[in-house]
Amino acid sequence: MSLLTWGRKPWRTTTTLSLAFLSRPKVPVPSQADLDAHRRVVTQKDQHVIASALAAHAPFLITLDKPFTTQVNDAGLPITALSPGDFIKTFLPQHSDYPRLRR
């Protein structure tokens, strides 16, 4: 179980599942060519998000931006965009540690 420090008081997190199973590769800042390649998919403010996620070979892009989720999923890219709640309901139960947490 991990501890979060909030001000001077430590608060225990309510979950023991670490998302460390999701690899966190270091991805360089996307080049202008990488950004331009995704101009047809999303608005300019979100191009760096798509370019970086694809460069990292991320299977998921978790966002609260519903229009962005729709744009990404409709573009036919090798990444699934979804809300945190949808990720928790759909993909988290497939993790090998999930049954242990449900006891």
HUJOHU-V957071 format. One line per field, one symbol per residue. ss: DSSP state (~ for helix, > for strand, _ for the rest). phi: phi as a letter, one per 40 degrees, with the letter a starting at -180 (. if undefined). A space follows every 10 residues. Layout:
# HUJOHU-V957071
ss->???
phi->???
This chain:
# HUJOHU-V957071
ss->__>>>>__>> >>______~~ ~_________ _~~~~~~___ ___~~~~~~~ ~~~~~____> >>___~~~~~ ~~~~_____> >>_~~~~~~~ _~~~___~~~ ~__
phi->.bbbbbgbbc bcccbbcccc cccbccbcdc cccccccbcc cbcdcbcccc dcccccfccb bcacccccdc dccccgccab cacdcccccc bdccccccdc ccc
